[in-house]
Amino acid sequence: MSNYFELDWDPEFPGPWWLGEVTSETAPIDCRIFTYGVKERVDGRLRVPIRELGQPLALTFAAFSVPIATREIADIFEKFAPEALQRFPVWIDGLPQPYQVLNVVNLFDAVDRERSSYVLWRPQDGRPDKEGDFRQFDRMIFRRDITPPPHLFRVKGWKVVLVVSRPLMDALGGAALRGVKFSPIEQ
């Protein structure tokens, strides 16, 4: 039984909306800042366009896998992991109430490098900003000795993955989430 789950959009969910890039009304921003796992300071009102009409979702992802949630879903995340999360109001085109950008700022060294199968970025790959980070996983396995057990984090060296604990997953599942999936991560 897994204690951790990768949170991602569900490609088999029929007819979801697709959101574009998060922007600021006062200054240009690179919306990928919300996936780096570090605290950010954002000026101005944030907005995100609907790139493709479909079913609105309570938890979804904008361009570059930026997590976007309703206030109620964001409250659940914050209840379990207040230290791991920054929330920014974001207006989605055509909706009267703002959603929340969820900036997960907890980077955790969770990968068991001996039991996992992966490739690292090397100097010859031409990306000095990523050198030594994970480039690809064939099999990602987490350490068994993760303490203290975090409820929400991004994987150090592989920030594209958003991880939730079983208790947080259960609480989010109780909110009847549609359009996302929780994939177990071996430990």
GIURJO-V236172 format. One record per residue. N is the residue number from 1. SS is DSSP state (H for helix, E for strand, C for the rest). D_CENTER is the distance of its C-alpha to the mean C-alpha in Angstrom with 2 decimals. Layout:
n=N ss=SS d_center=D_CENTER
n=N ss=SS d_center=D_CENTER
This chain:
n=1 ss=C d_center=22.35
n=2 ss=C d_center=18.83
n=3 ss=C d_center=17.36
n=4 ss=E d_center=13.74
n=5 ss=E d_center=11.58
n=6 ss=E d_center=8.83
n=7 ss=E d_center=6.92
n=8 ss=E d_center=7.43
n=9 ss=E d_center=9.91
n=10 ss=C d_center=13.45
n=11 ss=C d_center=15.79
n=12 ss=C d_center=18.74
n=13 ss=C d_center=18.18
n=14 ss=C d_center=21.10
n=15 ss=C d_center=21.10
n=16 ss=E d_center=17.73
n=17 ss=C d_center=17.53
n=18 ss=E d_center=15.81
n=19 ss=E d_center=14.64
n=20 ss=E d_center=15.55
n=21 ss=E d_center=14.64
n=22 ss=E d_center=14.17
n=23 ss=E d_center=17.52
n=24 ss=E d_center=19.64
n=25 ss=C d_center=23.13
n=26 ss=C d_center=24.76
n=27 ss=C d_center=23.51
n=28 ss=C d_center=21.68
n=29 ss=C d_center=18.16
n=30 ss=C d_center=15.96
n=31 ss=H d_center=12.69
n=32 ss=H d_center=11.00
n=33 ss=H d_center=11.65
n=34 ss=H d_center=8.47
n=35 ss=H d_center=6.71
n=36 ss=C d_center=9.71
n=37 ss=C d_center=9.16
n=38 ss=C d_center=12.31
n=39 ss=C d_center=13.86
n=40 ss=C d_center=14.91
n=41 ss=C d_center=17.90
n=42 ss=C d_center=17.92
n=43 ss=C d_center=21.27
n=44 ss=C d_center=22.15
n=45 ss=C d_center=20.92
n=46 ss=E d_center=17.70
n=47 ss=E d_center=17.96
n=48 ss=E d_center=16.41
n=49 ss=E d_center=18.81
n=50 ss=E d_center=18.86
n=51 ss=E d_center=19.36
n=52 ss=E d_center=20.64
n=53 ss=C d_center=21.98
n=54 ss=C d_center=21.11
n=55 ss=E d_center=20.13
n=56 ss=C d_center=18.00
n=57 ss=C d_center=15.10
n=58 ss=C d_center=14.12
n=59 ss=E d_center=10.39
n=60 ss=E d_center=9.55
n=61 ss=E d_center=7.96
n=62 ss=E d_center=10.26
n=63 ss=H d_center=11.59
n=64 ss=H d_center=9.85
n=65 ss=H d_center=6.61
n=66 ss=E d_center=6.22
n=67 ss=E d_center=5.15
n=68 ss=E d_center=8.80
n=69 ss=E d_center=10.77
n=70 ss=C d_center=14.43
n=71 ss=H d_center=15.94
n=72 ss=H d_center=16.79
n=73 ss=H d_center=13.37
n=74 ss=H d_center=12.14
n=75 ss=H d_center=15.33
n=76 ss=H d_center=14.49
n=77 ss=H d_center=11.36
n=78 ss=H d_center=13.73
n=79 ss=H d_center=16.55
n=80 ss=H d_center=15.06
n=81 ss=H d_center=13.41
n=82 ss=H d_center=14.94
n=83 ss=H d_center=15.15
n=84 ss=H d_center=11.49
n=85 ss=E d_center=10.48
n=86 ss=E d_center=11.82
n=87 ss=E d_center=12.39
n=88 ss=E d_center=14.06
n=89 ss=E d_center=16.09
n=90 ss=E d_center=15.75
n=91 ss=E d_center=18.54
n=92 ss=E d_center=18.13
n=93 ss=C d_center=21.41
n=94 ss=C d_center=23.95
n=95 ss=C d_center=22.39
n=96 ss=C d_center=24.28
n=97 ss=C d_center=21.67
n=98 ss=C d_center=18.57
n=99 ss=E d_center=15.05
n=100 ss=E d_center=12.54
n=101 ss=E d_center=9.90
n=102 ss=E d_center=7.47
n=103 ss=E d_center=7.55
n=104 ss=E d_center=6.64
n=105 ss=C d_center=9.93
n=106 ss=C d_center=10.84
n=107 ss=E d_center=11.47
n=108 ss=E d_center=13.40
n=109 ss=C d_center=16.01
n=110 ss=C d_center=15.72
n=111 ss=E d_center=17.06
n=112 ss=C d_center=20.68
n=113 ss=C d_center=22.08
n=114 ss=C d_center=25.37
n=115 ss=C d_center=24.28
n=116 ss=C d_center=21.43
n=117 ss=E d_center=22.34
n=118 ss=E d_center=20.74
n=119 ss=E d_center=21.77
n=120 ss=E d_center=21.30
n=121 ss=C d_center=21.64
n=122 ss=C d_center=25.35
n=123 ss=H d_center=27.50
n=124 ss=H d_center=29.06
n=125 ss=H d_center=25.79
n=126 ss=C d_center=26.16
n=127 ss=C d_center=22.79
n=128 ss=C d_center=23.85
n=129 ss=C d_center=20.55
n=130 ss=C d_center=18.91
n=131 ss=C d_center=22.02
n=132 ss=C d_center=21.59
n=133 ss=C d_center=17.85
n=134 ss=E d_center=16.97
n=135 ss=E d_center=17.73
n=136 ss=E d_center=17.58
n=137 ss=E d_center=17.60
n=138 ss=E d_center=20.27
n=139 ss=E d_center=19.52
n=140 ss=C d_center=16.97
n=141 ss=E d_center=18.46
n=142 ss=E d_center=17.50
n=143 ss=C d_center=20.30
n=144 ss=C d_center=22.27
n=145 ss=C d_center=22.97
n=146 ss=C d_center=19.62
n=147 ss=C d_center=20.96
n=148 ss=C d_center=20.27
n=149 ss=C d_center=17.86
n=150 ss=C d_center=14.52
n=151 ss=C d_center=12.70
n=152 ss=E d_center=9.15
n=153 ss=E d_center=8.23
n=154 ss=E d_center=7.22
n=155 ss=E d_center=10.32
n=156 ss=C d_center=13.04
n=157 ss=C d_center=14.34
n=158 ss=E d_center=11.58
n=159 ss=E d_center=8.53
n=160 ss=E d_center=7.23
n=161 ss=E d_center=6.44
n=162 ss=E d_center=4.06
n=163 ss=E d_center=7.39
n=164 ss=E d_center=9.35
n=165 ss=E d_center=13.12
n=166 ss=H d_center=15.73
n=167 ss=H d_center=16.89
n=168 ss=H d_center=13.61
n=169 ss=H d_center=13.24
n=170 ss=H d_center=16.90
n=171 ss=H d_center=16.59
n=172 ss=H d_center=13.97
n=173 ss=H d_center=16.26
n=174 ss=C d_center=19.07
n=175 ss=C d_center=17.73
n=176 ss=C d_center=18.49
n=177 ss=C d_center=15.18
n=178 ss=C d_center=15.90
n=179 ss=C d_center=14.15
n=180 ss=E d_center=11.32
n=181 ss=E d_center=12.11
n=182 ss=E d_center=11.83
n=183 ss=E d_center=13.24
n=184 ss=E d_center=15.19
n=185 ss=E d_center=15.11
n=186 ss=E d_center=18.71
n=187 ss=C d_center=20.06
